[in-house]
Amino acid sequence: MEGLIAWGLTGLGAYLVLGLLFAVAFHWRGLRRIDPSAERGTWGFRVLVTPGIVALWPVLWRRWAHAADGLPEENSAHRRAARGSAS
């Protein structure tokens, strides 16, 4: 049982270290690729979002990788109505 706990804590530590390394790179380059308006955020904003970046780094990494294709266009009912199409 103790070995399983040690293994789990080691895995969690590795996940958090990778998340912290990702957060540095993400603040430096990735944030502007995913959300250009967030680039103008203050240091307070960046401090507040860093724990979320560390926790959700695999999801953000995927979004960052696909952001090279351009930002996705919103396709809500309101946007479709503004464009004049119901589909």
N, C-alpha and C positions, 0 to 999 in steps of 0.2 A: 504493500500500500504506500509506504514512504517513497519508494522508487517511482511510482506513478505520479505522486504529488510533485516530486522533484522534477520529473520529466515535464509535467504540465507547467510548472513555474518557469522552467528553462524555455519552453516554447513561448510562453507569454512574454518573457523578457526579450526574446529574439524578435517577436512581433512588434513590441514597443520600440526597440532600437531601430528596426527597419522603418517604423512609422515616423520616428523622429528624424531620421535621415531623409525620408521622403518629404517631410514637412519643410525642411530647409530648402530643398530643391523646388518644391511646389510653391513656396512663398516667393522664391527668386524668379521662377519662370512659368510655372503651370497655372497659377491663379489668373493671370491675364489671358491665358488661352481658353480657359473654361468660362470666365466671367470678366470681360474687359472693364466693367464698372467697378469691380472689386479691387482692381489694381490701384485705384485712387483711395482705397481705404486707409485709415489711420493705423498707427502702431497698436492702438488699443483694440481696433477691430481684428488685427492680425493675431494678437495675443488671445483674444476670445475664441477665434476659430481654430487655433492650433490644436487643442485637445480633440476636436472633431476630426481634423485632418489626420492626426496620429491614429485615432480609432478606426477611421474609415479609409485608410490609405489604399487598400486594394481597389475599392470602388472608384476613388478619385484618380487612381493611376489609369484605370480603364477609360474613364471619361477624358483624361488628359491625352491619352493615346488616340482616341477617336476625335478629339477636338481639331486635329490637323485637317480633318475633312471639312471643317467649318462648323460654326455654331448651328445646332439644329433649329429649324424654324418651328415655332409654336403652331400647333394645329388644333386649336380649341374651337368650340362652337362660336365664340365671339369673333375669332379671327376669320373663320369661314364666312360669317355673316358680313363682316367688314369687306371681305373680298367679293361678296355677292354670290357665293356658291354654297349650296347646302350640303355638299358631300364632304 
